[in-house]
Amino acid sequence: MNFQLLHPRDQLVAIMDRIYHNGMTTLSGGNLSIKDSNGDIWITPAGVDKGKLTPKDMICMHADGAVEGPHKPSSEYPFHRAIYKLRPDISAIVHAHPPALVSFSIVRAVPDTRIIPQANRVCGPVGYAPYALPGSEELGESIAATFAEGYNIVILENHGMAAAGANLLDAFQRLETLDFCARTLIRAKSLGTVHTLSEPALNLFDHRTNLLPEFVPTVHSSRERELRQQIVEITARACDRHLMISTEGVVSARLDEDSFLITPTGHDRRTLAVEDVVLIRSGVREAGKLPSRSVQLHQAIYAKHPDVNCIMTAQCPNVTAYAITAVPFDSRTIPESFILLRDVPLLPFKTLYTEVEKVAEMISESTPVLVVQNDCVLTVGTNVLNAFDRLEVIEFSAKSLIDTTTIGQLVPIGDTEIGDLEVAFSLK
């Protein structure tokens, strides 16, 4: 589906639905708008349940001053209008009250996006706008002035946040990504010191290694079609389970000894379709599609380990809290965690970009999970569900471990019991 071909009123409903049901705003909070090519501004209404908006609820503020729609426009319309006036390159604005970003706004701080490269590149620099009365012209001027400095996402003092973009999906992805950073930073504070990336380290993310030669597939086997559907469904499920967000996360699955399927780069994970998944065959990519930046890593893992049939990388907030603090992850919490995860090594950040073969050497069915500093968690499995199960288990385990810091000291499963698990479940 091409989201940009939807009518503005349908785009507003779709994105507000994602914001509300992802817990990033309340029934009465938040507002979205789109500036149409003719100068009209489509905006969400005031006083209507954000969890049940329909296209007919949307308001059109015509360029000539006329208002069309069954409700009053959002009370925050003045700041939307002011931003559009000062930033003609912006065509969509998102305002919401995600709890983690509200936490930053009420301590008057800005989340540091340098914790992982993807987040930094999606959000760009984060601005800060002083407090003013909601709905007032003064607030509009304050927020618009901050956007006019070149920021595309802004923390609103004691209020929440606002994000903008060339289209509504672009603005939403900035919101979602900054919210991920905020949630991860808050979780990490319970573990230790947060480590951020230098600009040279961040620049490693910009080096393209996915521009493989192209080929045109002539047939698509039933097995390929089945795997495409599995990848789409598990990626959507990962988003619904807060293991991935629209801008972060990769899934691949082996098709045969020379081929695998992988998610594309730069595509909204939640709206992935079977035709978007990229076929890789003997180091060559399906024509007209751009695979994930980590395609060469996945290729190296499949070549090294014939028993691995699925690979996932993700930036789940609790596991990523371990990645950005470099605190060792202890899987010896409950039997399920150790059985599925085994001992989880921590890899230095640059390894993922400069030593692909080393990463492929370290991961295996006996070491099926790796945490990479300031980047991701990497899981492998004998099939899609097996790799996904490990992703869920490590995120759940990380949450339990972090919560433990507020109630007592971890008492891990003992060596004797671990030995019993290894024998009972053939882990050696």
C-alpha positions in Angstrom: 0.0 0.0 0.0 1.3 3.5 -0.9 0.3 5.5 2.2 0.8 8.8 0.4 -2.0 8.0 -2.0 -4.5 7.9 0.8 -6.7 11.0 1.2 -5.5 13.3 4.0 -8.5 12.4 6.2 -7.6 8.7 5.9 -4.0 9.3 6.7 -4.9 11.3 9.8 -7.2 8.5 11.0 -4.5 5.8 10.4 -1.7 7.6 12.2 -3.8 8.7 15.1 -5.0 5.1 15.5 -1.3 4.0 15.7 -0.4 6.8 18.2 -3.4 6.1 20.4 -3.2 2.3 20.4 0.6 2.3 20.9 0.0 4.2 24.2 1.5 7.5 23.0 -1.5 9.7 23.7 -4.8 9.7 25.5 -8.5 9.9 24.5 -8.4 13.7 24.6 -4.7 14.4 23.9 -2.7 15.1 20.8 -3.5 16.4 17.3 -2.3 15.8 13.8 -2.4 17.9 10.6 -1.5 17.7 6.9 -1.0 20.7 4.6 -2.4 19.9 1.2 -0.8 21.0 -2.0 -3.5 23.7 -2.5 -2.8 25.3 0.9 -5.7 23.7 2.8 -4.8 22.2 6.2 -6.5 19.0 7.3 -6.5 18.6 11.1 -8.0 16.3 13.8 -11.0 17.7 15.7 -11.3 19.0 19.2 -13.2 17.0 21.8 -13.6 13.8 19.9 -12.4 10.4 21.2 -8.9 9.8 19.7 -9.4 6.1 19.9 -12.5 6.2 17.6 -11.8 8.8 15.0 -13.3 8.3 11.5 -12.5 10.1 8.2 -15.7 12.1 8.4 -14.5 13.6 11.7 -11.6 15.4 10.1 -11.6 19.1 9.7 -10.4 21.0 6.6 -9.2 24.6 7.2 -9.3 26.0 3.7 -6.7 28.4 2.5 -9.4 31.1 2.0 -10.4 30.9 5.7 -13.5 28.7 5.3 -13.8 25.7 7.7 -15.3 22.4 6.6 -16.3 19.6 8.9 -18.7 18.5 11.7 -16.5 19.6 14.7 -14.3 22.3 15.9 -10.7 22.0 14.8 -8.1 21.1 17.4 -7.4 23.9 19.8 -3.8 23.6 18.9 -4.5 24.7 15.3 -2.6 28.0 15.9 0.8 26.3 16.3 0.2 24.0 13.3 -0.6 27.1 11.2 2.4 29.0 12.5 4.8 26.2 11.8 3.6 25.8 8.2 4.0 29.6 7.7 7.6 29.6 8.8 8.6 26.2 7.3 7.2 25.8 3.8 9.1 22.5 3.4 6.9 20.9 6.1 3.6 19.2 5.1 2.6 17.3 8.2 2.7 17.8 12.0 2.2 15.4 14.9 1.6 16.5 18.4 1.2 13.9 21.2 1.8 13.2 24.9 3.8 9.9 25.1 4.5 9.3 28.8 8.3 8.9 28.3 8.6 12.1 26.4 6.3 13.9 28.8 8.8 12.8 31.5 11.6 14.6 29.6 9.4 17.6 29.1 8.6 18.0 32.8 12.2 17.7 33.9 13.0 20.1 31.0 15.5 17.8 29.2 15.9 16.5 25.7 16.4 12.8 25.0 19.9 12.0 23.5 19.4 10.2 20.2 23.1 9.3 19.9 22.4 6.0 21.8 21.8 4.1 18.5 22.6 5.3 14.9 19.2 4.6 13.4 17.4 6.9 15.9 19.9 9.7 15.5 19.5 9.6 11.7 15.7 9.5 11.8 15.2 12.2 14.4 18.1 14.6 13.6 18.8 17.3 16.2 16.0 17.7 18.8 14.7 21.1 19.7 13.2 22.6 22.8 10.3 25.1 23.0 9.5 27.1 26.2 6.1 26.7 27.9 3.1 28.8 26.9 -0.7 28.5 27.3 -2.1 25.6 25.2 -4.0 26.8 22.2 -2.6 30.3 22.5 -0.9 32.4 19.7 2.1 32.7 22.1 2.5 28.9 22.1 2.2 28.8 18.3 4.9 31.5 18.0 7.2 29.7 20.5 7.0 26.3 18.8 7.1 27.7 15.3 10.2 29.7 16.2 12.0 26.5 17.3 11.0 24.7 14.1 12.2 27.7 12.2 15.7 27.1 13.6 15.7 23.9 11.5 14.5 21.3 14.0 12.0 18.7 12.8 11.2 17.4 16.3 10.8 19.5 19.4 10.2 18.8 23.1 7.5 21.2 24.4 8.3 22.3 28.0 5.8 20.8 30.4 3.6 19.8 27.5 4.8 16.9 25.4 6.3 17.0 21.9 5.7 18.0 18.3 7.3 16.4 15.1 7.1 17.5 11.5 8.0 16.1 8.1 7.5 16.1 4.4 4.5 13.8 5.0 2.6 12.4 7.9 4.4 9.1 8.0 7.7 10.9 8.2 6.5 13.0 11.1 5.1 10.0 12.9 8.3 8.0 12.5 10.2 10.9 14.2 7.7 10.8 17.1 7.9 7.0 17.5 11.7 6.9 17.3 12.2 9.7 19.8 9.7 8.0 22.1 11.7 4.8 21.8 14.9 6.7 22.8 13.1 8.2 25.8 11.8 4.9 27.0 15.2 3.2 26.5 17.1 6.0 28.3 14.7 5.9 31.3 15.1 2.1 31.5 18.9 2.4 31.2 19.1 4.8 34.1 18.3 1.8 36.4 21.3 -0.1 35.1 24.2 2.3 34.9 25.9 4.9 32.9 24.6 5.5 29.4 27.2 5.5 26.6 26.5 7.6 23.5 28.1 7.4 20.0 30.6 9.8 18.6 29.9 11.3 15.1 32.6 9.1 13.5 30.8 6.0 15.0 27.4 7.3 13.9 28.8 7.8 10.4 29.4 4.1 10.0 25.6 3.7 9.7 25.7 5.8 6.6 28.0 3.6 4.6 25.9 1.6 2.1 26.6 -2.1 1.9 23.3 -3.1 0.4 23.7 -1.9 -3.1 24.1 -5.4 -4.5 23.8 -6.3 -8.2 20.3 -7.0 -9.4 18.4 -9.8 -11.0 14.9 -10.4 -12.1 13.2 -13.5 -10.6 11.4 -15.6 -13.2 9.4 -17.8 -10.8 8.2 -17.6 -7.1 7.9 -21.0 -5.5 5.2 -21.8 -3.0 7.8 -22.0 -0.3 9.0 -18.5 -1.2 5.5 -17.1 -1.0 4.9 -18.8 2.3 8.1 -17.3 3.8 7.2 -13.8 2.5 3.9 -14.0 4.3 5.6 -15.3 7.5 8.1 -12.4 7.4 5.3 -9.8 6.9 3.2 -11.3 9.7 6.0 -11.6 12.2 7.3 -8.1 11.5 3.8 -6.7 12.2 3.6 -8.8 15.3 7.0 -7.5 16.5 5.6 -4.0 16.1 2.4 -4.8 18.0 4.5 -6.4 20.8 6.8 -3.3 21.0 9.8 -5.3 19.9 10.2 -3.2 16.8 9.1 0.2 15.6 8.3 1.6 12.2 12.0 2.6 11.6 13.9 -0.2 13.3 14.1 -4.0 13.0 15.1 -6.6 10.4 13.8 -10.1 9.6 15.2 -12.6 7.2 14.5 -16.2 6.4 16.5 -18.8 4.5 14.8 -20.0 1.3 17.5 -22.6 0.2 21.3 -22.9 0.4 21.8 -20.0 -2.0 18.8 -17.8 -1.3 17.1 -15.9 1.5 14.4 -13.3 1.9 14.9 -10.1 3.9 13.0 -7.0 4.8 13.8 -3.8 2.9 15.5 -0.7 4.2 13.6 2.5 4.8 10.2 0.9 4.8 7.6 1.3 7.5 7.8 -2.0 9.3 4.2 -2.0 10.4 2.8 -1.8 6.9 5.1 -4.2 5.2 3.6 -6.2 2.4 4.7 -9.5 0.8 5.8 -7.7 -2.4 8.1 -5.4 -0.3 10.2 -8.3 1.0 13.5 -8.7 -1.0 14.8 -11.9 -2.4 18.6 -12.4 -2.2 20.1 -15.1 -4.4 23.9 -15.8 -4.5 24.7 -12.3 -3.4 22.4 -10.6 -5.9 19.2 -8.7 -4.9 15.8 -8.7 -6.4 15.6 -6.0 -9.0 14.0 -2.6 -8.0 14.3 -3.3 -4.2 16.8 -2.3 -1.6 17.4 -4.8 1.2 18.2 -4.0 4.8 21.6 -2.4 5.4 22.5 -5.6 7.3 22.0 -7.9 4.3 25.7 -8.9 4.1 25.7 -9.8 7.8 22.7 -12.1 7.3 24.3 -13.6 4.2 27.5 -14.4 6.2 25.5 -16.0 9.0 23.5 -18.2 6.6 26.7 -19.2 4.8 28.4 -20.1 8.1 25.5 -21.9 9.8 23.4 -24.3 7.7 21.1 -25.0 10.7 20.1 -21.3 11.0 17.0 -20.5 9.0 15.9 -17.2 10.4 17.7 -14.1 11.6 16.2 -11.0 13.4 17.7 -7.8 14.6 15.7 -5.4 16.7 16.0 -2.4 19.1 13.6 -3.5 21.9 13.7 -0.8 24.7 14.6 -3.0 27.6 17.4 -5.0 25.8 18.6 -1.8 24.2 19.0 -0.4 27.7 21.6 -3.1 28.2 23.2 -2.3 24.9 23.6 1.4 25.7 25.0 0.8 29.2 27.2 -2.2 28.3 25.9 -3.9 31.4 26.3 -7.7 31.0 22.9 -9.5 30.5 22.3 -12.4 32.8 20.0 -15.0 31.2 20.0 -17.2 34.3 16.7 -15.8 35.7 14.1 -18.5 34.9 14.5 -21.8 33.1 12.8 -20.5 29.9 15.3 -17.7 29.6 18.4 -19.8 29.8 17.0 -22.6 27.6 16.2 -20.2 24.8 18.9 -17.6 25.2 21.9 -19.4 26.7 24.7 -17.1 27.8 24.4 -13.8 25.8 27.6 -12.2 24.7 28.0 -8.4 24.4 29.7 -7.2 21.2 31.5 -3.8 20.7 29.5 -1.4 18.5 31.9 -1.3 15.5 32.0 -5.1 15.1 28.6 -5.1 13.4 29.9 -2.8 10.7 33.6 -3.7 10.3 33.8 -7.4 11.2 30.8 -9.1 9.7 32.6 -12.5 9.6 33.4 -12.3 13.3 29.8 -11.7 14.2 28.8 -14.7 11.9 31.4 -16.8 13.7 30.0 -15.9 17.2 26.3 -16.4 16.5 25.0 -20.0 16.2 22.3 -22.3 17.5 24.5 -22.8 20.6 24.9 -19.0 21.0 21.7 -17.9 19.4 21.5 -14.3 20.9 24.0 -11.4 20.8 23.6 -7.9 22.2 25.5 -5.3 20.2 26.6 -2.1 22.1 24.6 1.0 21.0 22.9 -0.9 18.3 20.6 -4.0 18.6 19.9 -7.5 19.8 20.5 -10.2 17.2 18.7 -13.5 17.4 18.8 -16.6 15.2 16.6 -19.7 15.0 15.8 -22.9 13.1 12.6 -21.2 11.8 10.9 -17.8 12.0 8.9 -18.6 15.2 12.1 -19.9 17.0 14.0 -16.7 16.3 11.0 -14.5 17.3 10.5 -16.5 20.5 14.1 -15.7 21.5 13.5 -12.0 20.7 10.4 -11.9 22.9 12.1 -13.8 25.7 15.2 -11.6 25.9 13.0 -8.5 26.0 10.8 -9.9 28.7 13.8 -11.1 30.6 15.5 -7.7 30.3 12.3 -6.0 31.6 12.2 -8.3 34.6 15.9 -7.7 35.3 15.6 -4.0 35.2 12.5 -4.0 37.4 14.4 -6.2 39.8 16.8 -3.2 40.5 14.0 -1.4 42.4 12.9 -4.4 44.6 16.1 -6.4 45.4 19.2 -8.1 44.2 19.1 -10.7 41.4 19.6 -14.3 42.7 20.4 -16.2 39.5 19.8 -19.9 38.9 22.8 -21.8 40.3 25.5 -23.7 38.4 24.1 -27.1 39.4 20.7 -26.2 38.2 22.1 -24.8 35.0 23.9 -28.1 34.5 20.6 -30.0 35.0 18.9 -27.8 32.4 21.7 -28.4 29.9 21.4 -32.1 30.3 17.5 -32.2 30.3 17.2 -30.0 27.3 20.3 -31.1 25.3 21.8 -27.7 25.4 25.4 -28.9 25.0 
